Amino acid sequence: MASRRGQMLDGVLLLDKPEGLSSNHALQRAKRALDARKAGHTGTLDPFATGLLVCCLGRATKIAGSMLNADKGYVATVQFGQETDSGDLTGNIVSSAAAGFPGVAQDQLEAALVNFRGDIEQVPPMYSALKRDGKPLYEYARQGIELDRPPRPVTIYKLELLSFTGLEAQIVVQCSKGTYIRTLAQDIGRQLGCGAHLKALRRISVGPFLLDDAVGLEALQAMSAPQTTLIALDALPAGLLPATLKEKDEL
């Protein structure tokens, strides 16, 4: 029988995080649905963002470090004509294109995207969890304080246009750890000279894990045996599980 604190479950849950929940709230709801004692996730999604949240239970939390360093994939919707202080739709508008802005031409956008493929540098946004003097940058931002942030190297492996209306574009991005898609949208808008912000974001991959294999939170909560959705330790992709943990399993 499970204790009040939950069952000692080991494995990985691929969760499709819904819009409107923080990553931690989504994790806690999944943890309750599974009746699990110990769980953590491997990379935060903003509340407005959806998609793949890799949740590690029990001994599988040992892979969390390698997952934080994993490459990630996204489908992002970029809105042209307005820049916000946060880089996304939740922020305040800080600049707008001229009245009657007709949108951007597709050839202009395609030409701009070329400059963001490969190794680039990004200035991290003020609305981020990066810390300065022990305090996250977003706390300074909420006080109206902007600090100098040194640019950081990131790699964009893939940046392709999926759909385009002139005022809005949907792009697919494959990138290294530490890449801010909000900043990417903002930088593209600045290069085009019209401003832009991130309107929607969906994470489609984290390392070897894919959104296609994930389960939605509501579906998980409705299952009679949600534990069957877990990827067992011995079924994880090669190289993710620390050797010390593998050795224990083999004893």
Secondary structure, DSSP 8 states (H G I E B T S, - for coil): --BTTBB---EEEEEEE-TTS-HHHHHHHHHHHHTBS-EEESS---TT-EEEEEEEEGGGGGGHHHHHTS-EEEEEEEEESEEESSSBTTS-EEEE--TT-----HHHHHHHHHTTSEEEEE---SSSS-EETTEEHHHHHHTT-------EEEEEEEEEEEEE-SSEEEEEEEE-TT--HHHHHHHHHHHHTS-EEEEEEEEEEETTEEGGG-EEHHHHHH-S-GGGG-B-GGGS-TT-S-HHHHHHHH-
